[in-house]
Amino acid sequence: MTIDSKNPETLALHAGWRSDPTTNSVAVPIHQTTSYQFDSTEHAANLFALSELGNIYSRIMNPTCDVLEQRIAALEGGAAALAVASGQTATAYALQNIARAGDNIVSSTDLYGGTWNQLNNTFKDMGIEVRFVDPKDPNTFAEATDDNTRAYFAETLPNPKLEVFPIKEVSDIGRKLGIPLIVDNTAAPILCKPFELGAAVVVYSSTKYIGGHGTSIGGLIVDGGNFDWAGAGDRQPALNTPDPSYHGAVFTVAAEPLGPIAYILKARTTILRDLGGAMSPMNAFQFLQGLETLPLRIREHSRNGQSVAEFLDNHDKVSKVIYPSLQSGESKARADAALKGGYSGLVGFELAGGAEAGKKFIDGLELHYHVANIGDARSLAIHPSSTTHSQLAEDEQIASGVTPGYVRLSVGIEHIDDIIADLSKALDNV
């Protein structure tokens, strides 16, 4: 269903679905099925030949997942989306869709620890080189590019540095070279619209703010439909040469009758089909529930995040606060340009007492949950150097923004007085 609105509060409730045509059910059904009856042999053949879109097998597509995909694509202003098993799956598939052994990707250094490890180690084992550059100077992406560079990769609001990535500047560089910018927007849904700034593909860990309640693991890949894959020619061979795994299909040609979805069509019919990291329909249902209130929750997360950052900035045991609104210079300018309606619910800060102070602070919390997650409705806290970034060497931790005394908060939607009271008490424990 097409909704005549660009407002996220409306799209989050109505995009992609009105009611079930058979039962008139308003809630999206959970289609707990493996497979689907074909109308005829011709119908089946058309589906497998990509001349018609439809359901074949739930490893590749599912009606509940389809509504989620339509809804996130509408919210992002993209052409189509793909639901997968986790945020890590989304990152891996988004890049593997266009990069093969012998190719390389240029990535920002400012990444979530799990993503850094995936790109730096697991991708290396696959034969895909990832070149890390400092995003403070967008030109470093061009300098690291060669004939085998297939994509640029970054996080909108990288965790833990929380310095907004220069999306427009890097995407402008990439488009001149036929290289798409793929952006992980997990930490800034609704607040940032990467496609409006030039990104070609957006990925999410829907586990975080989209789900919002800590119940389900999932990921999303959104195709902006705004990148000229055919025009990129030899720079993008995965989409412009015959694919032996799909009857020799050339995806930029096969997608022409279906719309500007060559990238996501290939991701669905080759990478997802063959590697199998599908989202379950039950999890898709849970994420649809989360999406319905996401525009409202993200406002409260951001409002509380701002209050917490200001409180910490004035506390004598805190040596530094990391939050977009408190930054200066180019970092603040980028935050103001990219984030609309708030600066997110993620707050980082450093304790002068180092690692031991960080651990004492965590152990002194009562309201905040000590978990390795972000984006829940409830407030969360963690000490990254001993947990999420512990697999990285000390110099790699520092490069990614993690010092021994760094603490990350995912500020929830509880009453701000209760959040600050808990933080204050924990700081007294340091």
Beta strands, then each sheet from edge to edge (+ up, - down):
strand 1: 80-84
strand 2: 104-108
strand 3: 129-133
strand 4: 149-155
strand 5: 181-184
strand 6: 201-205
strand 7: 219-223
strand 8: 318-322
strand 9: 346-351
strand 10: 369-370
strand 11: 380-382
strand 12: 406-410
sheet 1: 1+ 7- 6+ 5+ 4+ 2+ 3+
sheet 2: 8+ 9- 12+ 11- 10-
end
